[in-house]
Amino acid sequence: MILNAAQRDRAAGALLGSAAGDALGAGYEFTYPADDVVIDMIGGGPFDWAPGEWTDDTSMAMGVAAGLSPGRVDLDAIAAAFADWYGTSPPDIGNQTRSVLSGRDRTAVPMAARAASIAGRTGGNGSLMRTAPVALAFLDDDIACADAAAAISDLTHSDDRAREACQMWSAAIAHGIRTGSRDGLRQWVTDAPAHTRTYWEPLLDMAQYGSPADFPNNGWVVHALQTAWWAICAADGDLPRGLELCVRAGNDTDTTAAIAGGLLGACAGASAVPDRWRDMLHGYPGRTASDLAALAARITGN
Ligand SMILES: [Mg+2]
């Protein structure tokens, strides 16, 4: 799809917004910042990040991006990129992702089979946190976007809610890049099969009209999505404010802010990410903000 200048800015914004949320939240992970704490890109946190350094959320999004090109997804390339990242012994890998990637598979079919074999709780937020790049490859094909989002989620998270969350968020990001509006999220739910719609509609209402105390377990994909949607609505789409609200909600702060940042950036554009943050952003595999903008251009074919 040929993009105009505003759409190109919003495509870059999806990647930059997510990375900025990740790096902003990194210093506050597993905490609940008090009201008088200033939220800034300070680094530190439980894994001692450098200021502006992103975490596993964006590192894995880079793996997703490695398998995307205009209108196409290469699941084996994504699986190989995940395996390469795992080989660097990342400090902050999620439990479910670790269980799968420790199998050392380098292709999609055995990786997804290993994910499907894991018993117990499977609905961590680890596939939603890395979904921002998917929409960029499928801006004019909603069905292919949904199929790719599901297949990429399934590589590590064999879970209906994780899959649906990735499809919903990817559809909203695509709509945001096309139009600048966040209405695509509600539209996806409205258009979903009845059993999916009746599950998510009240949860989105709760997020839009409630508070983080209503969805405190944001390591779970459902509460993570609700926290992100709450922050986006409460900030009325303002990117820095929305990311700050995710961090103030506490707990898995880098991930809720990374999720929110993907959609905030898709609607508001890379130009909504403060220059000071853009200058600081960096992370695995040796990338910076300008690399993310170039990556967005490559994936959209613009
Ligand atoms: Mg993280």
Residues whose N, C-alpha, C, O or C-beta is under 5 A from the ligand:
A	BS01	MG	T55 D56 D57 D92 D254
